[in-house]
Amino acid sequence: MAAPGTPLGAAATQAVAVSNAGGQSDPLFATARSSTPPRDDARPSSTTGFPNRAPSRTHTPGPDQMPLTIHTAAQRGDLPVIMRLVDSGRATVHDRDDDNITPLHWAAINAQLATCRYLLDHGAEVDALGGDLVASPLQWAARNGHVYVLELLCSRGADPTITDSQGFNALHLTVHSSAVMPLVLMLQQTSLSSPEGLDSTDSQGHTALMWAAYQGDAISVDILLKHGSDVHKRDSAGLTAMHWAVVKGNRLCIRLLADAKADLLAKEDSGKTPRDMAIELKSIGAYRKALADIGIEEDGRRKQRTFGSSSDRTAKLAVMFVPFAALGFIFATFASLPWYTAAPFAAAELFGMHHIVTRVILDPQEHDFLQRSNYFLAIVSGSIAWVGWEWAGKLATHTPGYAPNNLFFALSLIVCCWNLFRASTISPGYAPLAPSAPHRRETVTQLAQQGRLNSQTFCVSCMARKPIRSKHCKLCKRCVARHDHHCPWVSNCIGIENHRQFLLFVGALVIGILQFTYLTVVYYAINTPPYDPLPDSAYETCHLPFAFLCTATTFDPFLLGVAVWAGLQLTWTIILLLAQGWQIMRQMTTLEVSNLGRFGFMGGKGGQSYAGQTNFIAQHSAQARGGGASDRLQGIQKQLGGENGQIDVNTPTEEDAASSFTTTTSAGHAHPHGHSHSGLGTLKRICSASGGWLLSIVGLDLYTRGKAGEGLKRASATANPFDHGMVANCKDFWSKGQDVAIDYTTLYDLPAEMSPGHCQVMPFLIVTVTGGRGARYARAGAGGGGFSLLRSGEEEGEEEEDGEEAVGGQPGKRRWSMWSNLRNATTPSSGPLLPTSNAPNGA
């Protein structure tokens, strides 16, 4: 139990509970106290998992034989035993064990927050140095990513600039842990926030940014760059952070550094540029793709394109024009040729439109170029423009007696166009950013003291407090309040500020299409003569099943083509409108419905994907493959959303975040035999048969992916604290929260009158629950080879999108390792940091 006044949040409480629950029958507890041979470095490799909790002595006694001392009690977090030992005078908080380690060291490395607080309250030295690496408790906690222990020690005056025998300070060791929130916390310390502290070097001249790039931890690289890390700084061998990024071959790390204006032509001491090293280490594929993502040539020059990037005004205007012109050509083709002849020509014209936009105007190599462009908005706008043109030129003047219908359509058209313009141009309701560094420091410190510093309350991309019901959009690059989804058809996020405009746009679009279709039928009924095919069948051009269609194709095929194209849009707009209406009445967003299906509660997981945090995933995956602790870790991973030994804390994507309204209106039932009789199952089979391409074009794929259906099934029984009934929910939607006195852009806590229910934020336990580490730091002494993150046998161009790595370890190739000169933790390096070489020509 925590001492009175300990600010333990849910995550910290779980961590203490896990540590205290250890016993002889617990495989993780037993494994944590088994002896292991000493290692040569202060951190575990990706193949050995977490460090052990006990000192890595050659003959470490087991749990039953371990003497009851204040040090063993501190490891276990056994606070009552510690209190009895101190009160009886049999031990003091300053006692050191045989390895010159204090109880505070052991409590810090095992995330025993209450024990740390007790020891500090009773006079324990906060910066006591001990162990073979002569490190402080802060460094022990930093290396293992214990964010709440770090906050406690820093608040008690711990010095994060102290270096151990390897030259690492607390910032370096936090980067080694690959844990995100501890890094955010450490960067708020005054001594580390200055340029000197931020770019402080270890004994080999490596900065924290170099270590993050070397490990392939893209999130850490991004955070350090946001705080002003120097991308041009060199280590003792002349290597920059970009050199170390290509050693790992992580595409996202290289992209971030290049986007931060890293020098791509910088040469290390032997004269190699990052590109030269990428070729040598077989990571040239990741290097080329990373630079292409941001429109840069391999030599660092900006690509010269006729229309510029997808964000340039010229490119946007060109993209808006091409679909309108292409649709006109397609409709004209159907007007000029028989439909069976026009169809392949129309398909070719459609392909040509797509090719011109995606290959000529836009740069297909840029990251997310299609999602960030206004291409889909241009298709919608062009379609609406042709519908309006045909109505104004034909239907409005040739349908006498239908003035009310024409007026209704005109109003629908105006409402649709205006709200489409508004939904695509106004801000969706961004969460406010931190106005200054001191304000950000105060926010981070306050969250850490409350035990709530995690990716659900703090966005590491925006470096700002994250409101409830918000989500960070990677395309908009901001956190959006009451985030619903990112809609490519309006080229904008749908949030608190433009959700009403989006709903009005969709509603007016559905009504307008229905009215246009009706007026088109009336137009043909009034103006076309009865269909009379030519007597000679050789000249008959209509092979359609209905005479009405033959009449329409003969009289005005252009209008028929526009009407058919407009009618196709009803397939997804009606489903979208019904789903949106249902969610509004339930006071839920598309994202929250998806979260219910994926996780069982509306809040979802943290707001940052760990896909690019390569070293973090490697460490936890390696531990999951271990023997003794596998059951415990699999349970933790299941709790965090991971499968098959992988840690997956990705946020729901826009595709997964779509609700499936059809599942609540069909009477399907679940079977163990692998099929479904519901309408959703039929729709999924259609989607599978068509390869998903057609449904993706019209938007129906959003309603067949992920577990949106599961979310809607659970929604009726979900305790939603924001649900105040259908009428009140609709008022809240149309008033943007003003009707219930809520500002969603700054809603950081539930109002007092609301019960949490299933909207509560699940504690992010990835660091604190699995954080029981051992004394690898205590005796990281002699023996063993250097630590390397290089793999063998990867071919050029096999990288994945974000967390990819392509590295060379083939015979005859040099192995670059930042640990190569740290094999003996207590012996300083005698030479510059250069890679070991198996090649005859060495350098």
C-alpha positions in Angstrom: 0.0 0.0 0.0 1.1 3.5 -0.7 2.0 5.8 2.1 -0.5 8.5 2.8 -0.3 11.3 0.4 1.3 9.3 -2.3 -0.1 10.6 -5.7 -0.6 7.1 -7.1 -2.7 7.0 -10.2 -4.3 3.9 -11.6 -1.1 2.9 -13.5 1.2 3.4 -10.5 -1.2 1.5 -8.2 -1.3 -1.4 -10.6 2.5 -1.4 -10.8 2.8 -1.6 -7.0 0.2 -4.3 -6.8 2.0 -6.4 -9.3 5.3 -6.0 -7.5 3.8 -6.8 -4.1 1.9 -9.8 -5.4 5.0 -11.7 -6.4 5.6 -15.0 -4.7 7.3 -18.4 -5.1 4.5 -19.6 -7.4 4.7 -16.5 -9.7 6.9 -17.4 -12.7 7.8 -13.7 -13.3 8.7 -13.2 -9.7 10.8 -16.4 -9.6 12.5 -15.5 -12.9 13.2 -12.0 -11.7 15.3 -13.4 -8.8 17.2 -16.1 -10.7 20.8 -15.6 -11.4 22.1 -14.5 -14.7 25.6 -14.0 -16.0 26.8 -10.4 -15.9 26.5 -8.4 -19.1 28.8 -5.9 -20.6 26.3 -3.1 -21.0 23.8 -1.2 -18.9 20.8 -2.1 -21.0 19.4 -5.4 -22.2 19.6 -6.4 -25.8 16.4 -7.0 -27.8 16.9 -10.7 -27.5 17.3 -11.0 -23.7 14.3 -9.0 -22.5 14.1 -7.1 -19.3 16.9 -7.0 -16.7 16.6 -9.0 -13.5 15.5 -7.5 -10.2 18.2 -9.0 -8.1 22.0 -8.4 -8.4 23.5 -10.5 -11.1 25.9 -12.2 -8.8 27.3 -15.6 -9.8 25.6 -17.3 -6.9 22.5 -15.2 -6.1 20.4 -17.0 -3.5 16.8 -17.9 -4.4 13.8 -16.2 -2.8 13.6 -18.8 0.0 17.3 -18.3 0.9 17.5 -14.6 0.4 18.2 -12.9 3.7 15.6 -10.4 4.9 17.4 -7.1 4.6 16.2 -3.6 3.9 17.6 -4.0 0.4 15.6 -7.1 -0.4 12.5 -5.5 1.1 13.1 -2.4 -1.1 13.2 -4.6 -4.1 9.9 -6.2 -3.3 8.3 -3.0 -2.1 7.6 -4.6 1.3 7.0 -1.3 3.1 5.9 -2.8 6.4 9.2 -4.8 6.7 11.2 -1.7 5.9 9.4 0.3 8.5 10.0 -2.3 11.1 13.7 -2.6 10.3 14.1 1.2 10.4 12.0 1.7 13.6 13.9 -1.1 15.4 17.3 0.3 14.5 18.4 -2.9 12.7 18.8 -0.9 9.4 18.9 2.6 8.1 17.9 4.1 4.8 21.6 4.8 4.2 22.7 1.2 4.4 24.6 -0.2 1.4 24.8 -3.8 0.3 27.8 -5.7 -0.9 27.6 -4.0 -4.2 27.6 -0.5 -2.6 23.9 -0.1 -3.5 21.4 1.7 -1.3 17.8 0.7 -0.7 16.6 3.7 -2.7 18.4 2.3 -5.8 16.5 -1.0 -5.4 13.2 0.6 -4.9 13.7 3.0 -7.8 14.6 0.2 -10.3 11.6 -1.8 -9.3 9.1 1.1 -9.5 8.3 0.8 -5.8 7.0 4.4 -5.6 5.6 4.2 -2.0 8.9 2.7 -0.8 10.9 5.4 -2.6 8.8 8.1 -0.9 9.2 6.5 2.5 13.0 6.3 2.1 13.3 9.9 0.9 11.0 11.1 3.8 13.4 9.4 6.2 16.5 11.1 4.9 17.8 8.8 2.1 20.3 10.5 -0.2 18.6 11.2 -3.4 21.8 11.3 -5.5 23.6 8.5 -3.8 26.0 6.8 -6.2 26.4 3.0 -6.2 26.8 -0.2 -8.2 29.5 -1.0 -10.7 28.4 1.8 -13.0 28.5 4.3 -10.1 25.0 5.6 -10.9 22.3 7.3 -8.9 18.7 6.1 -8.2 17.4 8.5 -10.8 19.6 6.8 -13.4 18.4 3.4 -12.4 14.8 4.5 -12.7 15.5 6.3 -16.0 17.0 3.3 -17.7 13.9 1.3 -16.9 11.4 4.1 -17.8 9.6 4.4 -14.4 8.0 7.8 -15.0 6.4 8.2 -11.6 9.6 7.3 -9.8 11.4 9.8 -12.0 9.0 12.5 -11.1 9.3 11.8 -7.4 13.1 11.8 -7.4 13.3 15.0 -9.5 10.8 16.7 -7.2 13.1 15.8 -4.3 16.1 17.4 -6.0 17.7 14.6 -7.9 20.3 15.9 -10.4 19.6 14.6 -14.0 23.0 15.7 -15.2 25.0 13.3 -13.1 26.9 10.8 -15.3 27.7 7.2 -14.6 31.0 5.5 -15.4 29.9 5.1 -19.0 29.2 8.8 -19.3 25.4 8.4 -19.5 23.2 10.9 -17.7 19.5 10.5 -16.9 18.4 11.8 -20.3 20.6 9.3 -22.2 19.3 6.4 -20.1 15.7 7.5 -20.5 16.2 7.4 -24.3 17.7 3.9 -23.9 14.5 2.7 -22.3 12.5 3.7 -25.4 9.7 4.8 -23.1 8.0 7.9 -24.3 6.4 9.5 -21.2 9.6 9.3 -19.1 11.4 11.1 -21.9 8.7 13.8 -22.0 9.1 14.2 -18.2 12.9 14.4 -18.2 12.9 17.0 -20.9 10.9 19.3 -18.7 13.7 19.4 -16.1 15.3 22.8 -16.2 18.9 21.5 -16.3 18.0 19.3 -19.4 15.8 21.8 -21.2 18.7 24.1 -22.1 20.7 23.5 -25.3 23.7 22.3 -23.2 21.6 19.8 -21.3 19.5 18.7 -24.2 22.6 18.0 -26.4 24.8 16.7 -23.6 27.1 13.9 -24.7 28.2 10.6 -23.2 31.9 9.5 -23.1 31.9 8.9 -26.9 30.2 12.2 -27.8 26.7 10.7 -28.5 23.7 12.9 -27.8 20.3 11.7 -26.8 19.1 12.3 -30.4 21.9 10.1 -31.8 20.9 7.3 -29.4 17.2 7.6 -30.4 18.1 7.5 -34.1 20.4 4.6 -33.6 17.7 2.6 -31.8 15.1 3.4 -34.4 12.8 5.1 -31.9 11.0 7.5 -34.1 8.7 8.9 -31.4 11.8 9.7 -29.2 13.4 11.4 -32.2 10.3 13.4 -32.8 10.1 14.5 -29.2 13.7 15.5 -29.0 13.5 17.5 -32.2 10.4 19.3 -30.9 12.4 20.3 -27.9 15.2 21.7 -30.1 17.9 18.9 -30.3 20.7 19.8 -32.6 20.7 17.6 -35.8 24.1 18.9 -36.8 26.0 17.9 -33.7 28.8 15.3 -34.2 30.2 12.6 -32.0 33.8 11.8 -31.4 34.0 9.9 -34.8 32.3 12.7 -36.7 29.0 10.9 -37.0 25.7 12.9 -36.9 22.3 11.7 -35.9 21.5 11.1 -39.5 24.5 8.7 -39.8 23.2 6.7 -36.8 19.6 6.7 -38.3 20.8 5.0 -41.4 22.7 2.5 -39.3 19.3 1.3 -38.0 17.6 1.9 -41.3 14.4 3.2 -39.7 12.5 5.1 -42.5 10.5 7.3 -40.1 13.6 8.4 -38.1 15.4 9.3 -41.3 12.4 11.2 -42.5 12.1 13.2 -39.3 15.7 14.1 -39.3 15.7 15.1 -43.0 12.6 17.2 -42.4 14.4 18.9 -39.6 17.1 20.1 -42.1 19.8 17.5 -41.2 22.9 17.8 -43.3 22.7 15.0 -45.8 26.1 15.7 -47.1 27.9 15.7 -43.8 30.9 13.4 -43.7 32.2 11.4 -40.8 35.9 11.1 -40.1 36.5 8.5 -42.8 34.7 10.6 -45.3 31.3 8.8 -45.6 28.0 10.6 -45.9 24.8 9.1 -44.6 24.0 8.0 -48.1 27.4 6.2 -48.4 26.7 4.4 -45.1 23.2 3.5 -46.2 24.6 1.8 -49.3 27.2 0.0 -47.2 24.7 -1.2 -44.6 21.9 -2.1 -47.0 19.5 0.5 -45.7 19.6 2.6 -48.9 16.0 1.6 -49.7 14.7 3.1 -46.4 16.9 6.1 -47.0 15.6 6.8 -50.5 12.0 6.3 -49.4 12.3 8.5 -46.4 13.7 11.4 -48.4 11.0 10.8 -51.1 8.3 11.0 -48.4 9.1 14.7 -47.9 10.0 15.5 -51.6 13.8 15.5 -51.3 16.4 14.1 -53.7 19.2 11.9 -52.3 21.6 14.7 -52.6 19.4 17.0 -50.4 17.8 19.0 -53.2 14.1 19.7 -53.2 12.3 18.0 -56.0 11.2 20.3 -58.8 7.6 19.6 -59.8 5.4 21.5 -62.2 2.6 21.8 -59.6 4.6 21.7 -56.4 3.7 19.5 -53.4 0.1 18.5 -52.6 -0.2 21.4 -50.2 0.7 24.1 -52.8 -2.1 26.3 -54.0 -1.4 25.6 -57.7 -1.6 21.8 -57.1 -4.8 22.2 -55.2 -6.4 24.2 -57.9 -5.3 21.7 -60.6 -6.6 18.8 -58.6 -10.0 20.5 -58.2 -10.2 21.1 -62.0 -9.2 17.6 -63.3 -12.1 15.5 -61.8 -14.7 18.0 -63.0 -13.2 17.9 -66.6 -12.8 14.1 -66.5 -16.4 13.5 -65.4 -17.6 15.8 -68.2 -15.6 13.7 -70.7 -17.0 10.5 -69.3 -20.6 11.7 -69.5 -19.9 13.0 -73.0 -18.5 9.6 -74.0 -21.8 7.9 -73.0 -23.7 10.6 -74.9 -21.7 10.0 -78.1 -21.4 6.2 -78.2 -23.6 3.2 -77.3 -23.3 2.4 -73.7 -21.5 -0.9 -74.2 -18.9 0.8 -76.3 -18.7 3.9 -74.1 -18.1 1.8 -70.9 -14.5 0.7 -71.6 -13.7 4.2 -72.9 -15.2 5.7 -69.7 -13.1 3.3 -67.6 -10.0 4.5 -69.5 -10.9 8.1 -68.9 -11.4 7.4 -65.3 -8.0 5.8 -65.1 -6.5 8.7 -67.0 -8.0 11.1 -64.4 -6.5 9.2 -61.6 -3.1 8.9 -63.3 -3.0 12.7 -64.0 -3.8 13.6 -60.4 -1.7 11.0 -58.6 1.3 10.8 -61.0 1.5 14.2 -62.7 0.1 16.8 -60.3 0.9 15.1 -57.0 4.1 13.3 -56.1 3.2 9.6 -55.5 6.4 9.2 -53.4 5.4 11.7 -50.8 4.2 10.3 -47.5 0.3 10.1 -47.4 0.2 12.2 -50.5 -3.3 11.1 -51.5 -4.8 11.3 -48.0 -3.4 14.8 -47.5 -4.6 16.1 -50.9 -8.0 17.4 -51.9 -8.5 14.7 -54.6 -11.6 13.1 -53.1 -13.1 16.5 -52.3 -12.5 17.4 -55.9 -14.5 14.3 -57.0 -17.4 15.3 -54.8 -17.3 18.9 -55.9 -17.1 18.0 -59.5 -20.0 15.6 -59.2 -22.2 18.2 -57.5 -21.2 20.8 -60.1 -22.4 18.6 -63.0 -25.6 17.7 -61.2 -26.3 21.4 -60.7 -25.4 22.2 -64.3 -27.8 19.6 -65.7 -30.6 20.7 -63.3 -30.2 24.4 -64.2 -30.0 23.8 -68.0 -32.6 21.0 -68.4 -34.7 20.0 -65.5 -35.5 23.4 -64.1 -36.9 24.6 -67.4 -38.4 21.4 -68.9 -40.4 20.0 -65.9 -43.5 22.2 -65.9 -45.8 21.7 -62.9 -43.0 20.6 -60.6 -42.0 23.9 -59.2 -42.1 22.7 -55.6 -39.7 19.9 -56.4 -37.4 22.2 -58.3 -37.4 24.7 -55.4 -36.7 21.9 -52.9 -33.8 20.7 -55.0 -32.4 24.2 -55.3 -32.5 24.6 -51.6 -30.9 21.2 -51.1 -28.2 22.1 -53.6 -27.4 25.4 -51.8 -27.4 23.9 -48.4 -25.2 21.0 -49.7 -22.6 23.3 -51.4 -22.4 25.8 -48.5 -22.0 23.1 -45.8 -19.5 21.2 -47.9 -17.5 24.4 -48.2 -17.7 25.1 -44.5 -16.9 21.5 -43.4 -13.8 21.5 -45.6 -12.5 24.9 -44.7 -13.2 25.7 -41.1 -11.2 24.3 -38.2 -12.6 21.1 -36.9 -12.0 22.2 -33.3 -8.3 21.8 -32.4 -7.3 21.3 -28.8 -5.2 24.3 -27.6 -1.4 24.0 -27.7 0.8 24.9 -24.7 1.4 28.6 -25.0 4.9 28.4 -23.6 7.6 26.0 -22.3 6.9 26.8 -18.7 3.2 26.1 -19.2 4.0 22.8 -20.8 6.4 21.9 -18.0 3.7 22.7 -15.4 1.2 20.5 -17.3 3.6 17.5 -17.5 4.6 17.8 -13.9 1.1 18.1 -12.7 0.0 15.0 -14.6 3.0 13.0 -13.4 2.2 14.0 -9.8 -1.4 12.8 -10.3 -0.2 9.5 -11.7 -1.9 10.3 -15.0 1.0 11.1 -17.4 0.2 8.8 -20.3 -0.8 9.1 -23.9 -4.5 9.4 -23.1 -4.0 12.6 -21.2 -1.0 14.1 -23.0 -0.3 14.1 -26.7 3.4 13.7 -27.5 2.9 14.9 -31.1 1.3 18.2 -30.1 3.2 18.3 -26.8 0.0 19.5 -25.1 -2.7 18.3 -22.8 -5.2 16.0 -24.5 -8.9 16.6 -23.9 -11.4 13.8 -23.3 -13.0 12.4 -26.4 -10.3 13.9 -28.6 -7.8 12.2 -30.9 -4.6 13.2 -32.6 -5.0 13.2 -36.4 -1.8 12.3 -38.2 -3.0 14.1 -41.4 -4.1 17.3 -39.7 -1.2 17.0 -37.2 -3.3 18.3 -34.3 -5.6 16.9 -31.6 -9.2 17.3 -32.6 -11.8 17.9 -29.9 -14.7 15.4 -29.9 -13.1 13.7 -32.9 -15.4 11.7 -35.1 -13.2 10.7 -38.1 -11.0 12.2 -40.8 -13.1 12.4 -43.9 -11.3 12.4 -47.2 -14.4 13.6 -49.1 -14.2 16.9 -47.3 -10.4 16.8 -46.9 -10.7 17.6 -43.2 -11.2 16.1 -39.8 -14.7 16.0 -38.5 -14.7 17.4 -34.9 -16.7 19.6 -32.6 -16.6 22.7 -34.8 -17.6 21.3 -38.2 -19.5 18.1 -37.3 -22.8 20.0 -37.7 -21.8 21.2 -41.2 -20.7 17.7 -42.2 -24.1 16.2 -41.1 -26.0 19.0 -43.0 -23.9 18.3 -46.1 -24.5 14.6 -46.0 -28.3 15.1 -45.3 -28.6 17.7 -48.1 -26.7 15.5 -50.4 -29.0 12.5 -49.9 -32.1 14.7 -50.3 -30.7 16.4 -53.3 -29.8 13.1 -55.1 -33.3 11.8 -54.4 -34.9 15.0 -55.8 -32.6 15.0 -58.8 -33.3 11.4 -59.6 -37.1 12.1 -59.3 -36.9 15.2 -61.5 -34.8 13.3 -64.1 -37.5 10.6 -64.4 -40.2 13.3 -64.7 -38.1 15.0 -67.4 -37.8 11.9 -69.5 -41.5 11.1 -69.0 -42.6 14.5 -70.2 -40.2 15.2 -73.0 -39.2 11.9 -74.6 -41.3 10.2 -77.2 -42.0 6.4 -76.8 -39.1 4.2 -77.7 -39.4 2.8 -81.2 -36.4 0.8 -82.3 -35.4 0.6 -85.9 -36.9 -2.3 -87.8 -33.5 -3.5 -88.9 -32.0 -5.0 -85.8 -28.5 -4.6 -87.2 -28.9 -0.8 -86.6 -30.5 -1.1 -83.2 -28.1 0.4 -80.6 -30.0 -0.3 -77.3 -29.4 -3.6 -75.5 -30.8 -2.5 -72.1 -33.5 -4.5 -70.4 -36.0 -1.6 -69.9 -37.6 0.5 -72.6 -37.4 3.5 -70.4 -33.6 3.3 -70.3 -33.5 2.8 -74.0 -35.6 6.0 -74.4 -33.4 7.9 -72.0 -30.1 6.8 -73.8 -31.6 7.8 -77.1 -33.0 11.2 -76.0 -30.4 12.6 -73.6 -27.7 10.1 -72.6 -25.6 12.8 -71.0 -28.2 13.5 -68.4 -28.8 9.8 -67.8 -25.1 9.4 -67.1 -25.1 12.2 -64.5 -28.2 10.8 -62.9 -26.8 7.2 -62.7 -23.5 8.6 -61.2 -25.4 10.6 -58.6 -27.6 7.6 -57.7 -24.5 5.5 -57.0 -23.6 7.9 -54.2 -26.8 7.0 -52.4 -25.2 3.6 -51.5 -22.8 5.1 -49.0 -24.4 8.4 -48.1 -27.6 6.9 -46.8 -25.7 4.4 -44.6 -23.5 7.2 -43.4 -26.4 9.5 -42.6 -28.3 6.8 -40.6 -25.1 5.9 -38.7 -24.3 9.5 -37.9 -27.8 10.2 -36.7 -27.9 7.1 -34.5 -24.5 8.0 -33.0 -25.6 11.6 -32.3 -28.7 10.4 -30.4 -26.5 8.0 -28.4 -24.0 10.8 -27.7 -21.1 8.9 -29.3 -18.7 9.5 -32.1 -17.5 7.2 -34.8 -14.2 6.8 -33.0 -15.8 5.9 -29.7 -18.1 3.3 -31.3 -14.9 1.7 -32.8 -13.2 1.8 -29.4 -16.1 -0.1 -27.9 -15.7 -2.8 -30.4 -11.9 -2.9 -30.2 -11.3 -2.4 -26.4 -14.7 -2.7 -24.7 -14.8 1.0 -23.6 -15.2 4.3 -25.3 -11.9 5.9 -24.2 -9.7 3.7 -26.3 -6.0 3.3 -26.0 -3.4 5.9 -25.9 -3.2 8.5 -28.7 0.2 7.6 -30.1 1.2 4.6 -32.2 4.3 2.7 -31.2 4.8 1.3 -34.6 7.8 3.6 -35.2 9.3 3.0 -31.7 11.4 0.1 -33.0 13.5 -0.6 -30.0 10.6 -0.4 -27.6 8.7 -3.1 -29.6 11.9 -5.2 -29.9 12.4 -5.2 -26.1 8.9 -6.2 -25.2 8.6 -8.7 -28.0 11.8 -10.4 -26.9 10.6 -10.6 -23.3 7.3 -12.0 -24.5 9.2 -14.8 -26.3 10.9 -15.7 -23.0 9.9 -18.6 -20.9 9.2 -17.9 -17.3 7.4 -14.6 -17.6 5.5 -15.3 -20.8 2.1 -15.9 -19.2 2.3 -12.7 -17.2 3.4 -10.7 -20.2 0.8 -12.2 -22.5 -1.9 -11.1 -20.0 -0.5 -7.6 -20.0 -0.3 -7.5 -23.8 -3.9 -8.7 -24.0 -4.9 -6.0 -21.6 -3.1 -3.4 -23.8 -4.4 -4.7 -27.1 -1.4 -6.8 -28.2 -1.4 -10.1 -30.0 1.1 -12.9 -30.7 3.8 -11.4 -28.5 3.7 -8.0 -30.0 2.9 -4.8 -28.2 0.3 -2.9 -30.2 -0.9 0.4 -28.9 -2.0 1.9 -32.2 -4.9 4.2 -32.0 -8.0 3.3 -34.1 -7.6 4.3 -37.7 -10.2 6.2 -39.5 -11.1 3.0 -41.4 -11.6 1.1 -38.1 -13.4 4.0 -36.5 -16.5 3.7 -38.7 -19.7 2.5 -37.2 -21.7 -0.3 -38.9 -25.3 0.7 -38.6 -26.5 -2.3 -40.5 -25.6 -4.7 -37.6 -28.2 -3.2 -35.4 -30.9 -3.4 -38.0 -30.3 -7.0 -39.0 -31.2 -10.1 -37.1 -27.8 -11.9 -37.5 -26.5 -14.4 -35.1 -23.0 -15.6 -34.1 -21.7 -19.0 -35.0 -18.6 -20.9 -34.3 -18.6 -22.2 -37.9 -17.2 -19.2 -39.5 -19.9 -17.4 -41.3 -22.7 -14.9 -40.7 -26.3 -14.8 -41.9 -26.6 -11.0 -41.2 -26.6 -8.3 -43.7 -23.2 -7.2 -42.5 -21.9 -10.7 -43.3 -23.2 -10.5 -46.8 -21.7 -7.0 -47.2 -18.4 -8.4 -46.0 -18.5 -11.2 -48.5 -19.3 -8.7 -51.3 -16.3 -6.6 -50.1 -14.1 -9.7 -50.2 -15.2 -10.7 -53.6 -14.6 -7.3 -55.1 -11.2 -7.0 -53.4 -12.5 -4.1 -51.4 -11.7 -1.7 -54.2 -15.2 -0.6 -55.2 -16.4 -0.3 -51.7 -13.4 1.7 -50.8 -14.2 4.1 -53.6 -17.7 4.7 -52.5 -17.0 4.6 -48.8 -18.7 1.4 -47.7 -15.4 -0.2 -46.6 -15.7 2.0 -43.5 -18.7 0.0 -42.4 -17.2 -3.5 -42.9 -13.8 -3.2 -41.4 -12.5 -3.6 -37.8 -14.9 -4.2 -35.0 -17.3 -1.4 -35.5 -20.2 -3.8 -35.4 -19.1 -5.1 -32.0 -19.0 -1.5 -30.8 -22.6 -0.9 -31.8 -23.7 -4.1 -30.2 -22.2 -3.0 -26.9 -23.3 0.6 -27.2 -26.9 0.0 -26.0 -25.6 -1.4 -22.7 -22.7 1.0 -22.3 -22.6 3.4 -19.3 -21.9 6.6 -21.2 -21.5 9.6 -18.9 -22.3 12.0 -21.7 -25.6 10.3 -22.6 -28.5 12.4 -21.2 -31.2 11.1 -23.4 -32.0 11.5 -27.1 -33.3 15.1 -26.9 -30.5 16.3 -24.6 -27.9 14.6 -26.8 -29.2 16.3 -29.9 -29.2 19.7 -28.2 -25.6 19.1 -27.1 -24.6 18.2 -30.6 -26.2 21.3 -32.2 -25.0 23.6 -29.5 -21.4 22.2 -29.5 -21.7 21.5 -25.8 -23.0 24.9 -24.8 -26.4 23.4 -23.8 -24.7 21.3 -21.1 -22.0 23.9 -20.4 -19.1 21.8 -21.7 -16.1 23.1 -23.7 -14.9 20.0 -25.5 -11.6 21.6 -26.6 -10.6 22.0 -22.9 -12.4 19.1 -21.3 -9.7 17.3 -19.4 -11.8 15.7 -16.6 -15.3 14.5 -16.4 -17.7 17.0 -14.7 -18.4 16.1 -11.1 -22.0 15.2 -11.9 -21.0 12.5 -14.4 -20.1 9.0 -13.5 -17.1 7.6 -15.5 -18.8 4.4 -16.8 -17.2 3.0 -19.9 -15.9 6.3 -21.0 -13.1 6.2 -18.4 -9.6 6.4 -19.5 -7.8 3.1 -19.1 -4.5 3.3 -17.4 -1.5 3.0 -19.7 0.4 0.2 -18.0 3.0 -0.6 -20.6 5.8 0.8 -18.5 4.7 0.6 -14.9 3.2 -2.9 -15.0 6.0 -4.6 -16.9 8.5 -2.3 -15.4 9.9 -4.6 -12.6 13.5 -4.6 -13.7 16.5 -6.1 -12.0 19.9 -5.2 -11.1 21.4 -5.4 -14.6 22.5 -1.9 -13.8 24.2 -3.1 -10.6 26.8 -5.4 -12.2 27.0 -4.6 -15.9 30.7 -5.4 -15.8 33.1 -7.5 -17.7 32.8 -10.0 -20.5 30.8 -10.3 -23.6 30.8 -8.7 -26.9 29.5 -5.3 -27.9 25.9 -4.6 -28.2 24.6 -4.2 -31.8 21.2 -3.7 -33.3 22.1 -4.9 -36.7 20.5 -7.8 -38.5 21.7 -9.8 -41.4 20.2 -10.9 -44.7 17.8 -8.0 -45.5 17.5 -7.0 -49.1 17.3 -3.4 -50.3 13.7 -2.1 -50.5 12.1 -4.6 -48.0 11.3 -1.9 -45.5 7.9 -1.4 -43.9 6.1 1.9 -43.8 6.9 3.5 -40.5 8.9 1.2 -38.2 10.9 -0.3 -41.0 14.5 -1.1 -40.7 17.0 -2.3 -43.3 20.4 -3.0 -42.0 23.4 -4.9 -43.3 25.3 -7.5 -41.4 26.6 -9.6 -44.2 30.1 -11.0 -44.2 32.6 -8.4 -45.3 30.5 -5.5 -44.2 31.3 -3.2 -41.3 29.2 -3.4 -38.2 28.4 0.0 -36.7 27.5 -0.1 -33.0 27.3 2.6 -30.4 28.2 0.1 -27.8 31.4 -1.0 -29.4 33.7 0.9 -27.1 31.6 0.3 -24.0 32.3 -3.3 -23.5 33.9 -2.7 -20.2 31.7 -0.5 -18.1 34.4 0.6 -15.8 37.2 1.0 -18.3 37.3 4.1 -20.4 37.6 3.8 -24.1 41.0 4.3 -25.5 40.1 5.3 -29.0 37.5 7.0 -31.1 34.2 5.3 -31.7 34.7 3.5 -35.0 33.0 0.3 -36.2 34.7 -3.0 -36.1 35.5 -4.3 -39.5 35.6 -7.7 -41.1 36.5 -6.2 -44.5 40.1 -6.3 -45.6 40.2 -2.6 -46.4 38.9 -1.6 -42.9 37.6 2.0 -43.2 
